[in-house]
Every structure is written in structure tokens, then in C-alpha cells.
Amino acid sequence: MTYTDYNERVIQVAEIEPRLRHGIIEELFRHLSPGHGLQIVVDHDPRRLRFLLDVSFGSQCDWTYLEQGPDLWRIRLRYTAAVTRSGFDLGVG
């Protein structure tokens, strides 16, 4: 089964030094264009990362579980632009 699309970058979280993981993922997400995303692959449910992204990006970060353990979690993070009533993109980045 294929989980990626052409607008996603797959991040193997285990390859990132633990103390840098959340900051790197947040910065990668911050620089996405609307409609693009990241897919993170990790060995646990990254609830703290989800809280961090909710605080930083709110509804602009669409979080979708593609796999939920017990040994592997795969999450799709998609940047959805916040659009005002006037139709302008208030996107991050």
C-alpha cells in the first residue's frame, strides 16, 4: 500500500537526533505551501508533537493517522491555508 503523494515529504523521525526532532518537524511544516504536506514515521504515538503543532498552527495543520501502532505510527501533516472572508490566504511561512 502506498501512503505518499507527490506533495509530501516522508520524515523518518528515528533518523533525527531526539532533542532536535520537534523543532525540525515544526520548521519543515512552517515552510510548506498550501496543500503540501509531510508524512512522519515514528515508533510511538507523537501526541506531544501534535499538541505543539496545534498551538503553533491551529487549524492550518491537518493531522491524519495513516497507521496507529503498535510498532509504527505514520501521520500525514497537511498545510491547509487559512482563508479570510475577503479570500486572502493567511498562510504561515
Gaussian input, Z-matrix of N, CA and C with variables (Angstrom, degrees):
# hf/3-21g

backbone

0 1
 N
 C     1     B1
 C     2     B2     1     A1
 N     3     B3     2     A2     1     D1
 C     4     B4     3     A3     2     D2
 C     5     B5     4     A4     3     D3
 N     6     B6     5     A5     4     D4
 C     7     B7     6     A6     5     D5
 C     8     B8     7     A7     6     D6
 N     9     B9     8     A8     7     D7
 C    10    B10     9     A9     8     D8
 C    11    B11    10    A10     9     D9
 N    12    B12    11    A11    10    D10
 C    13    B13    12    A12    11    D11
 C    14    B14    13    A13    12    D12
 N    15    B15    14    A14    13    D13
 C    16    B16    15    A15    14    D14
 C    17    B17    16    A16    15    D15
 N    18    B18    17    A17    16    D16
 C    19    B19    18    A18    17    D17
 C    20    B20    19    A19    18    D18
 N    21    B21    20    A20    19    D19
 C    22    B22    21    A21    20    D20
 C    23    B23    22    A22    21    D21
 N    24    B24    23    A23    22    D22
 C    25    B25    24    A24    23    D23
 C    26    B26    25    A25    24    D24
 N    27    B27    26    A26    25    D25
 C    28    B28    27    A27    26    D26
 C    29    B29    28    A28    27    D27
 N    30    B30    29    A29    28    D28
 C    31    B31    30    A30    29    D29
 C    32    B32    31    A31    30    D30
 N    33    B33    32    A32    31    D31
 C    34    B34    33    A33    32    D32
 C    35    B35    34    A34    33    D33
 N    36    B36    35    A35    34    D34
 C    37    B37    36    A36    35    D35
 C    38    B38    37    A37    36    D36
 N    39    B39    38    A38    37    D37
 C    40    B40    39    A39    38    D38
 C    41    B41    40    A40    39    D39
 N    42    B42    41    A41    40    D40
 C    43    B43    42    A42    41    D41
 C    44    B44    43    A43    42    D42
 N    45    B45    44    A44    43    D43
 C    46    B46    45    A45    44    D44
 C    47    B47    46    A46    45    D45
 N    48    B48    47    A47    46    D46
 C    49    B49    48    A48    47    D47
 C    50    B50    49    A49    48    D48
 N    51    B51    50    A50    49    D49
 C    52    B52    51    A51    50    D50
 C    53    B53    52    A52    51    D51
 N    54    B54    53    A53    52    D52
 C    55    B55    54    A54    53    D53
 C    56    B56    55    A55    54    D54
 N    57    B57    56    A56    55    D55
 C    58    B58    57    A57    56    D56
 C    59    B59    58    A58    57    D57
 N    60    B60    59    A59    58    D58
 C    61    B61    60    A60    59    D59
 C    62    B62    61    A61    60    D60
 N    63    B63    62    A62    61    D61
 C    64    B64    63    A63    62    D62
 C    65    B65    64    A64    63    D63
 N    66    B66    65    A65    64    D64
 C    67    B67    66    A66    65    D65
 C    68    B68    67    A67    66    D66
 N    69    B69    68    A68    67    D67
 C    70    B70    69    A69    68    D68
 C    71    B71    70    A70    69    D69
 N    72    B72    71    A71    70    D70
 C    73    B73    72    A72    71    D71
 C    74    B74    73    A73    72    D72
 N    75    B75    74    A74    73    D73
 C    76    B76    75    A75    74    D74
 C    77    B77    76    A76    75    D75
 N    78    B78    77    A77    76    D76
 C    79    B79    78    A78    77    D77
 C    80    B80    79    A79    78    D78
 N    81    B81    80    A80    79    D79
 C    82    B82    81    A81    80    D80
 C    83    B83    82    A82    81    D81
 N    84    B84    83    A83    82    D82
 C    85    B85    84    A84    83    D83
 C    86    B86    85    A85    84    D84
 N    87    B87    86    A86    85    D85
 C    88    B88    87    A87    86    D86
 C    89    B89    88    A88    87    D87
 N    90    B90    89    A89    88    D88
 C    91    B91    90    A90    89    D89
 C    92    B92    91    A91    90    D90
 N    93    B93    92    A92    91    D91
 C    94    B94    93    A93    92    D92
 C    95    B95    94    A94    93    D93
 N    96    B96    95    A95    94    D94
 C    97    B97    96    A96    95    D95
 C    98    B98    97    A97    96    D96
 N    99    B99    98    A98    97    D97
 C   100   B100    99    A99    98    D98
 C   101   B101   100   A100    99    D99
 N   102   B102   101   A101   100   D100
 C   103   B103   102   A102   101   D101
 C   104   B104   103   A103   102   D102
 N   105   B105   104   A104   103   D103
 C   106   B106   105   A105   104   D104
 C   107   B107   106   A106   105   D105
 N   108   B108   107   A107   106   D106
 C   109   B109   108   A108   107   D107
 C   110   B110   109   A109   108   D108
 N   111   B111   110   A110   109   D109
 C   112   B112   111   A111   110   D110
 C   113   B113   112   A112   111   D111
 N   114   B114   113   A113   112   D112
 C   115   B115   114   A114   113   D113
 C   116   B116   115   A115   114   D114
 N   117   B117   116   A116   115   D115
 C   118   B118   117   A117   116   D116
 C   119   B119   118   A118   117   D117
 N   120   B120   119   A119   118   D118
 C   121   B121   120   A120   119   D119
 C   122   B122   121   A121   120   D120
 N   123   B123   122   A122   121   D121
 C   124   B124   123   A123   122   D122
 C   125   B125   124   A124   123   D123
 N   126   B126   125   A125   124   D124
 C   127   B127   126   A126   125   D125
 C   128   B128   127   A127   126   D126
 N   129   B129   128   A128   127   D127
 C   130   B130   129   A129   128   D128
 C   131   B131   130   A130   129   D129
 N   132   B132   131   A131   130   D130
 C   133   B133   132   A132   131   D131
 C   134   B134   133   A133   132   D132
 N   135   B135   134   A134   133   D133
 C   136   B136   135   A135   134   D134
 C   137   B137   136   A136   135   D135
 N   138   B138   137   A137   136   D136
 C   139   B139   138   A138   137   D137
 C   140   B140   139   A139   138   D138
 N   141   B141   140   A140   139   D139
 C   142   B142   141   A141   140   D140
 C   143   B143   142   A142   141   D141
 N   144   B144   143   A143   142   D142
 C   145   B145   144   A144   143   D143
 C   146   B146   145   A145   144   D144
 N   147   B147   146   A146   145   D145
 C   148   B148   147   A147   146   D146
 C   149   B149   148   A148   147   D147
 N   150   B150   149   A149   148   D148
 C   151   B151   150   A150   149   D149
 C   152   B152   151   A151   150   D150
 N   153   B153   152   A152   151   D151
 C   154   B154   153   A153   152   D152
 C   155   B155   154   A154   153   D153
 N   156   B156   155   A155   154   D154
 C   157   B157   156   A156   155   D155
 C   158   B158   157   A157   156   D156
 N   159   B159   158   A158   157   D157
 C   160   B160   159   A159   158   D158
 C   161   B161   160   A160   159   D159
 N   162   B162   161   A161   160   D160
 C   163   B163   162   A162   161   D161
 C   164   B164   163   A163   162   D162
 N   165   B165   164   A164   163   D163
 C   166   B166   165   A165   164   D164
 C   167   B167   166   A166   165   D165
 N   168   B168   167   A167   166   D166
 C   169   B169   168   A168   167   D167
 C   170   B170   169   A169   168   D168
 N   171   B171   170   A170   169   D169
 C   172   B172   171   A171   170   D170
 C   173   B173   172   A172   171   D171
 N   174   B174   173   A173   172   D172
 C   175   B175   174   A174   173   D173
 C   176   B176   175   A175   174   D174
 N   177   B177   176   A176   175   D175
 C   178   B178   177   A177   176   D176
 C   179   B179   178   A178   177   D177
 N   180   B180   179   A179   178   D178
 C   181   B181   180   A180   179   D179
 C   182   B182   181   A181   180   D180
 N   183   B183   182   A182   181   D181
 C   184   B184   183   A183   182   D182
 C   185   B185   184   A184   183   D183
 N   186   B186   185   A185   184   D184
 C   187   B187   186   A186   185   D185
 C   188   B188   187   A187   186   D186
 N   189   B189   188   A188   187   D187
 C   190   B190   189   A189   188   D188
 C   191   B191   190   A190   189   D189
 N   192   B192   191   A191   190   D190
 C   193   B193   192   A192   191   D191
 C   194   B194   193   A193   192   D192
 N   195   B195   194   A194   193   D193
 C   196   B196   195   A195   194   D194
 C   197   B197   196   A196   195   D195
 N   198   B198   197   A197   196   D196
 C   199   B199   198   A198   197   D197
 C   200   B200   199   A199   198   D198
 N   201   B201   200   A200   199   D199
 C   202   B202   201   A201   200   D200
 C   203   B203   202   A202   201   D201
 N   204   B204   203   A203   202   D202
 C   205   B205   204   A204   203   D203
 C   206   B206   205   A205   204   D204
 N   207   B207   206   A206   205   D205
 C   208   B208   207   A207   206   D206
 C   209   B209   208   A208   207   D207
 N   210   B210   209   A209   208   D208
 C   211   B211   210   A210   209   D209
 C   212   B212   211   A211   210   D210
 N   213   B213   212   A212   211   D211
 C   214   B214   213   A213   212   D212
 C   215   B215   214   A214   213   D213
 N   216   B216   215   A215   214   D214
 C   217   B217   216   A216   215   D215
 C   218   B218   217   A217   216   D216
 N   219   B219   218   A218   217   D217
 C   220   B220   219   A219   218   D218
 C   221   B221   220   A220   219   D219
 N   222   B222   221   A221   220   D220
 C   223   B223   222   A222   221   D221
 C   224   B224   223   A223   222   D222
 N   225   B225   224   A224   223   D223
 C   226   B226   225   A225   224   D224
 C   227   B227   226   A226   225   D225
 N   228   B228   227   A227   226   D226
 C   229   B229   228   A228   227   D227
 C   230   B230   229   A229   228   D228
 N   231   B231   230   A230   229   D229
 C   232   B232   231   A231   230   D230
 C   233   B233   232   A232   231   D231
 N   234   B234   233   A233   232   D232
 C   235   B235   234   A234   233   D233
 C   236   B236   235   A235   234   D234
 N   237   B237   236   A236   235   D235
 C   238   B238   237   A237   236   D236
 C   239   B239   238   A238   237   D237
 N   240   B240   239   A239   238   D238
 C   241   B241   240   A240   239   D239
 C   242   B242   241   A241   240   D240
 N   243   B243   242   A242   241   D241
 C   244   B244   243   A243   242   D242
 C   245   B245   244   A244   243   D243
 N   246   B246   245   A245   244   D244
 C   247   B247   246   A246   245   D245
 C   248   B248   247   A247   246   D246
 N   249   B249   248   A248   247   D247
 C   250   B250   249   A249   248   D248
 C   251   B251   250   A250   249   D249
 N   252   B252   251   A251   250   D250
 C   253   B253   252   A252   251   D251
 C   254   B254   253   A253   252   D252
 N   255   B255   254   A254   253   D253
 C   256   B256   255   A255   254   D254
 C   257   B257   256   A256   255   D255
 N   258   B258   257   A257   256   D256
 C   259   B259   258   A258   257   D257
 C   260   B260   259   A259   258   D258
 N   261   B261   260   A260   259   D259
 C   262   B262   261   A261   260   D260
 C   263   B263   262   A262   261   D261
 N   264   B264   263   A263   262   D262
 C   265   B265   264   A264   263   D263
 C   266   B266   265   A265   264   D264
 N   267   B267   266   A266   265   D265
 C   268   B268   267   A267   266   D266
 C   269   B269   268   A268   267   D267
 N   270   B270   269   A269   268   D268
 C   271   B271   270   A270   269   D269
 C   272   B272   271   A271   270   D270
 N   273   B273   272   A272   271   D271
 C   274   B274   273   A273   272   D272
 C   275   B275   274   A274   273   D273
 N   276   B276   275   A275   274   D274
 C   277   B277   276   A276   275   D275
 C   278   B278   277   A277   276   D276

   B1=1.4584
   B2=1.5285
   B3=1.3004
   B4=1.4563
   B5=1.5167
   B6=1.3253
   B7=1.4500
   B8=1.5214
   B9=1.3126
   B10=1.4636
   B11=1.5190
   B12=1.3318
   B13=1.4556
   B14=1.5186
   B15=1.3117
   B16=1.4613
   B17=1.5259
   B18=1.3309
   B19=1.4555
   B20=1.5239
   B21=1.3252
   B22=1.4642
   B23=1.5240
   B24=1.3014
   B25=1.4597
   B26=1.5218
   B27=1.3292
   B28=1.4562
   B29=1.5217
   B30=1.3398
   B31=1.4632
   B32=1.5260
   B33=1.3182
   B34=1.4650
   B35=1.5269
   B36=1.3111
   B37=1.4612
   B38=1.5241
   B39=1.3141
   B40=1.4667
   B41=1.5257
   B42=1.3180
   B43=1.4632
   B44=1.5280
   B45=1.3311
   B46=1.4630
   B47=1.5207
   B48=1.3204
   B49=1.4604
   B50=1.5312
   B51=1.3381
   B52=1.4703
   B53=1.5248
   B54=1.3050
   B55=1.4680
   B56=1.5302
   B57=1.3379
   B58=1.4627
   B59=1.5331
   B60=1.3185
   B61=1.4695
   B62=1.5259
   B63=1.3199
   B64=1.4646
   B65=1.5209
   B66=1.3208
   B67=1.4627
   B68=1.5209
   B69=1.3259
   B70=1.4664
   B71=1.5216
   B72=1.3271
   B73=1.4628
   B74=1.5272
   B75=1.3306
   B76=1.4670
   B77=1.5318
   B78=1.3187
   B79=1.4727
   B80=1.5258
   B81=1.3208
   B82=1.4658
   B83=1.5233
   B84=1.3265
   B85=1.4607
   B86=1.5256
   B87=1.3177
   B88=1.4636
   B89=1.5333
   B90=1.3135
   B91=1.4620
   B92=1.5295
   B93=1.3185
   B94=1.4659
   B95=1.5216
   B96=1.3044
   B97=1.4627
   B98=1.5221
   B99=1.3261
   B100=1.4708
   B101=1.5331
   B102=1.3245
   B103=1.4536
   B104=1.5164
   B105=1.3234
   B106=1.4544
   B107=1.5200
   B108=1.3268
   B109=1.4477
   B110=1.5051
   B111=1.3120
   B112=1.4533
   B113=1.5105
   B114=1.3028
   B115=1.4413
   B116=1.5099
   B117=1.3204
   B118=1.4564
   B119=1.5255
   B120=1.3221
   B121=1.4595
   B122=1.5132
   B123=1.3447
   B124=1.4595
   B125=1.5292
   B126=1.3344
   B127=1.4676
   B128=1.5242
   B129=1.3228
   B130=1.4714
   B131=1.5323
   B132=1.3137
   B133=1.4634
   B134=1.5325
   B135=1.3385
   B136=1.4700
   B137=1.5318
   B138=1.3291
   B139=1.4702
   B140=1.5227
   B141=1.3306
   B142=1.4703
   B143=1.5243
   B144=1.3280
   B145=1.4626
   B146=1.5205
   B147=1.3115
   B148=1.4710
   B149=1.5261
   B150=1.3235
   B151=1.4542
   B152=1.5294
   B153=1.3298
   B154=1.4600
   B155=1.5382
   B156=1.3249
   B157=1.4602
   B158=1.5248
   B159=1.3271
   B160=1.4711
   B161=1.5200
   B162=1.3160
   B163=1.4638
   B164=1.5251
   B165=1.3114
   B166=1.4689
   B167=1.5214
   B168=1.3392
   B169=1.4665
   B170=1.5276
   B171=1.3093
   B172=1.4625
   B173=1.5190
   B174=1.3228
   B175=1.4685
   B176=1.5257
   B177=1.3178
   B178=1.4692
   B179=1.5203
   B180=1.3248
   B181=1.4664
   B182=1.5176
   B183=1.3185
   B184=1.4598
   B185=1.5252
   B186=1.3217
   B187=1.4643
   B188=1.5151
   B189=1.3428
   B190=1.4586
   B191=1.5312
   B192=1.3281
   B193=1.4648
   B194=1.5248
   B195=1.3328
   B196=1.4607
   B197=1.5244
   B198=1.3306
   B199=1.4699
   B200=1.5166
   B201=1.3307
   B202=1.4655
   B203=1.5204
   B204=1.3241
   B205=1.4474
   B206=1.5236
   B207=1.3096
   B208=1.4574
   B209=1.5249
   B210=1.3330
   B211=1.4701
   B212=1.5087
   B213=1.3307
   B214=1.4560
   B215=1.5210
   B216=1.3232
   B217=1.4625
   B218=1.5200
   B219=1.3149
   B220=1.4599
   B221=1.5263
   B222=1.3460
   B223=1.4624
   B224=1.5155
   B225=1.3241
   B226=1.4669
   B227=1.5258
   B228=1.3338
   B229=1.4601
   B230=1.5171
   B231=1.3074
   B232=1.4665
   B233=1.5250
   B234=1.3282
   B235=1.4620
   B236=1.5227
   B237=1.3088
   B238=1.4616
   B239=1.5185
   B240=1.3092
   B241=1.4640
   B242=1.5216
   B243=1.3105
   B244=1.4631
   B245=1.5183
   B246=1.2878
   B247=1.4527
   B248=1.5262
   B249=1.3100
   B250=1.4622
   B251=1.5150
   B252=1.3152
   B253=1.4621
   B254=1.5238
   B255=1.3333
   B256=1.4664
   B257=1.5284
   B258=1.3398
   B259=1.4609
   B260=1.5088
   B261=1.3279
   B262=1.4498
   B263=1.5206
   B264=1.3090
   B265=1.4542
   B266=1.5254
   B267=1.3302
   B268=1.4651
   B269=1.5159
   B270=1.3070
   B271=1.4500
   B272=1.5128
   B273=1.3281
   B274=1.4543
   B275=1.5128
   B276=1.2901
   B277=1.4284
   B278=1.4426
   A1=108.93
   A2=117.49
   A3=122.82
   A4=109.49
   A5=116.30
   A6=121.37
   A7=113.75
   A8=117.81
   A9=119.48
   A10=111.45
   A11=114.47
   A12=119.87
   A13=107.70
   A14=117.26
   A15=120.27
   A16=113.57
   A17=118.80
   A18=122.08
   A19=112.62
   A20=117.83
   A21=120.91
   A22=112.29
   A23=112.98
   A24=121.08
   A25=105.97
   A26=118.56
   A27=122.55
   A28=108.92
   A29=115.42
   A30=122.10
   A31=108.59
   A32=116.60
   A33=121.80
   A34=106.05
   A35=116.46
   A36=122.04
   A37=111.79
   A38=119.17
   A39=122.22
   A40=112.20
   A41=117.85
   A42=121.59
   A43=112.93
   A44=117.56
   A45=122.63
   A46=108.64
   A47=116.63
   A48=121.26
   A49=109.49
   A50=117.79
   A51=120.93
   A52=115.79
   A53=118.91
   A54=120.12
   A55=113.18
   A56=117.23
   A57=121.84
   A58=113.59
   A59=117.67
   A60=122.30
   A61=113.57
   A62=117.74
   A63=120.05
   A64=111.70
   A65=117.47
   A66=121.37
   A67=112.45
   A68=116.51
   A69=120.21
   A70=110.87
   A71=117.12
   A72=120.16
   A73=110.16
   A74=117.41
   A75=120.20
   A76=111.07
   A77=117.86
   A78=120.70
   A79=111.65
   A80=117.51
   A81=119.65
   A82=110.28
   A83=117.11
   A84=120.52
   A85=110.74
   A86=117.11
   A87=122.16
   A88=111.99
   A89=117.67
   A90=121.41
   A91=113.75
   A92=117.77
   A93=120.25
   A94=110.95
   A95=115.78
   A96=122.41
   A97=108.11
   A98=117.49
   A99=120.02
   A100=111.43
   A101=115.42
   A102=121.32
   A103=114.37
   A104=117.56
   A105=121.36
   A106=109.21
   A107=115.08
   A108=117.58
   A109=114.06
   A110=112.79
   A111=123.57
   A112=106.92
   A113=115.06
   A114=119.75
   A115=106.00
   A116=116.63
   A117=118.89
   A118=108.84
   A119=114.57
   A120=122.83
   A121=106.36
   A122=115.95
   A123=121.11
   A124=109.42
   A125=116.90
   A126=121.31
   A127=114.17
   A128=117.66
   A129=122.06
   A130=108.52
   A131=116.16
   A132=120.41
   A133=108.08
   A134=118.50
   A135=122.00
   A136=112.72
   A137=116.69
   A138=121.41
   A139=112.81
   A140=117.98
   A141=119.87
   A142=111.09
   A143=117.49
   A144=121.09
   A145=109.91
   A146=116.96
   A147=119.92
   A148=110.43
   A149=117.77
   A150=121.43
   A151=110.09
   A152=117.53
   A153=122.04
   A154=111.20
   A155=116.85
   A156=120.03
   A157=111.51
   A158=117.43
   A159=120.41
   A160=110.67
   A161=116.72
   A162=120.81
   A163=110.69
   A164=117.06
   A165=121.26
   A166=114.05
   A167=117.63
   A168=120.26
   A169=114.74
   A170=117.51
   A171=120.74
   A172=112.48
   A173=115.91
   A174=121.25
   A175=113.03
   A176=118.37
   A177=120.76
   A178=111.98
   A179=116.35
   A180=120.90
   A181=108.95
   A182=115.61
   A183=121.46
   A184=107.74
   A185=116.80
   A186=124.29
   A187=107.97
   A188=117.97
   A189=122.02
   A190=109.45
   A191=115.54
   A192=119.76
   A193=108.70
   A194=116.58
   A195=122.00
   A196=110.56
   A197=116.06
   A198=123.62
   A199=107.06
   A200=116.06
   A201=120.37
   A202=111.23
   A203=116.28
   A204=122.18
   A205=114.53
   A206=116.42
   A207=124.86
   A208=114.52
   A209=117.43
   A210=120.21
   A211=114.27
   A212=117.04
   A213=120.61
   A214=109.82
   A215=115.00
   A216=121.45
   A217=106.76
   A218=115.93
   A219=122.66
   A220=105.67
   A221=115.35
   A222=120.75
   A223=109.29
   A224=115.55
   A225=121.14
   A226=107.72
   A227=115.96
   A228=122.84
   A229=106.80
   A230=116.70
   A231=120.00
   A232=108.99
   A233=115.37
   A234=121.17
   A235=108.50
   A236=115.84
   A237=121.38
   A238=107.28
   A239=117.07
   A240=121.94
   A241=110.27
   A242=115.45
   A243=120.78
   A244=107.16
   A245=117.22
   A246=121.57
   A247=108.88
   A248=115.57
   A249=120.69
   A250=109.88
   A251=116.80
   A252=120.97
   A253=111.75
   A254=116.42
   A255=119.33
   A256=111.46
   A257=117.16
   A258=120.29
   A259=114.88
   A260=118.95
   A261=121.00
   A262=110.69
   A263=115.41
   A264=122.69
   A265=108.48
   A266=116.24
   A267=121.28
   A268=109.81
   A269=116.89
   A270=122.48
   A271=114.13
   A272=113.90
   A273=122.84
   A274=107.88
   A275=116.32
   A276=118.22
   A277=119.48
   D1=133.82
   D2=178.96
   D3=-97.76
   D4=130.68
   D5=-178.08
   D6=-107.29
   D7=-12.30
   D8=-175.03
   D9=-99.39
   D10=157.72
   D11=169.35
   D12=-126.67
   D13=177.55
   D14=-172.53
   D15=-70.32
   D16=-10.54
   D17=179.28
   D18=-100.40
   D19=16.00
   D20=-176.93
   D21=-122.80
   D22=147.14
   D23=171.74
   D24=-113.42
   D25=131.97
   D26=-179.83
   D27=-93.55
   D28=127.20
   D29=-179.63
   D30=-111.99
   D31=116.69
   D32=173.86
   D33=-86.65
   D34=99.54
   D35=-171.47
   D36=-60.67
   D37=-32.44
   D38=-179.43
   D39=-61.43
   D40=-21.32
   D41=-179.57
   D42=-82.63
   D43=-5.43
   D44=-178.99
   D45=-103.55
   D46=136.74
   D47=177.55
   D48=-55.23
   D49=130.11
   D50=-173.60
   D51=-49.39
   D52=-42.46
   D53=-176.51
   D54=-70.97
   D55=-13.04
   D56=-177.97
   D57=-104.99
   D58=-10.49
   D59=-170.25
   D60=-55.40
   D61=-57.47
   D62=-175.20
   D63=-61.92
   D64=-42.93
   D65=-179.95
   D66=-62.69
   D67=-41.63
   D68=179.48
   D69=-66.37
   D70=-45.40
   D71=-179.66
   D72=-64.14
   D73=-41.03
   D74=178.20
   D75=-61.87
   D76=-42.72
   D77=179.51
   D78=-67.69
   D79=-40.58
   D80=176.49
   D81=-60.96
   D82=-42.33
   D83=179.12
   D84=-65.62
   D85=-41.06
   D86=-178.65
   D87=-58.07
   D88=-29.27
   D89=-176.27
   D90=-97.65
   D91=10.24
   D92=177.31
   D93=-76.28
   D94=151.20
   D95=171.11
   D96=-87.18
   D97=154.79
   D98=177.67
   D99=-53.26
   D100=135.77
   D101=179.91
   D102=88.13
   D103=-11.74
   D104=178.53
   D105=-94.61
   D106=164.57
   D107=-176.80
   D108=-153.13
   D109=177.79
   D110=173.65
   D111=-122.69
   D112=153.20
   D113=170.24
   D114=-123.34
   D115=124.00
   D116=179.50
   D117=-107.16
   D118=140.30
   D119=179.57
   D120=-121.43
   D121=122.87
   D122=-172.45
   D123=-147.19
   D124=161.02
   D125=-176.07
   D126=-93.49
   D127=11.42
   D128=178.14
   D129=-152.68
   D130=166.97
   D131=177.62
   D132=-75.39
   D133=114.39
   D134=-174.28
   D135=-83.04
   D136=60.19
   D137=-177.38
   D138=-63.00
   D139=-36.88
   D140=178.41
   D141=-64.85
   D142=-38.96
   D143=176.92
   D144=-63.97
   D145=-40.82
   D146=179.03
   D147=-61.55
   D148=-42.71
   D149=177.97
   D150=-61.57
   D151=-45.26
   D152=179.37
   D153=-59.11
   D154=-45.65
   D155=-179.74
   D156=-69.07
   D157=-35.25
   D158=175.87
   D159=-61.98
   D160=-42.73
   D161=179.65
   D162=-67.12
   D163=-42.72
   D164=-176.25
   D165=-76.85
   D166=-36.73
   D167=-170.38
   D168=-123.67
   D169=-12.77
   D170=179.32
   D171=55.05
   D172=-132.56
   D173=-176.09
   D174=-73.14
   D175=-4.38
   D176=176.82
   D177=-74.95
   D178=-13.72
   D179=178.93
   D180=-109.13
   D181=108.97
   D182=176.51
   D183=-91.32
   D184=118.76
   D185=-174.81
   D186=-108.33
   D187=119.88
   D188=-179.65
   D189=-130.61
   D190=123.28
   D191=174.40
   D192=-76.16
   D193=127.10
   D194=174.38
   D195=-100.20
   D196=-31.80
   D197=173.59
   D198=-141.48
   D199=142.94
   D200=-178.11
   D201=-132.27
   D202=71.99
   D203=170.98
   D204=67.52
   D205=-173.72
   D206=10.74
   D207=-82.33
   D208=-17.50
   D209=-177.27
   D210=-101.65
   D211=-18.29
   D212=-174.70
   D213=-145.49
   D214=134.50
   D215=173.09
   D216=-116.93
   D217=135.86
   D218=177.43
   D219=-127.82
   D220=121.11
   D221=-175.75
   D222=-124.98
   D223=134.90
   D224=174.62
   D225=-98.62
   D226=124.21
   D227=175.19
   D228=-110.39
   D229=117.97
   D230=-178.91
   D231=-119.70
   D232=134.34
   D233=178.01
   D234=-83.53
   D235=116.24
   D236=176.29
   D237=-110.69
   D238=120.47
   D239=-176.51
   D240=-65.42
   D241=139.22
   D242=172.48
   D243=-85.35
   D244=124.13
   D245=-177.48
   D246=-112.54
   D247=131.83
   D248=179.23
   D249=-80.41
   D250=174.32
   D251=177.55
   D252=-62.12
   D253=-26.16
   D254=179.17
   D255=-80.73
   D256=-7.14
   D257=176.81
   D258=92.67
   D259=5.21
   D260=-179.39
   D261=-87.75
   D262=142.58
   D263=178.29
   D264=-75.90
   D265=128.31
   D266=175.51
   D267=-105.32
   D268=32.06
   D269=-172.69
   D270=-59.09
   D271=156.03
   D272=176.12
   D273=-83.06
   D274=142.13
   D275=167.77
   D276=101.76

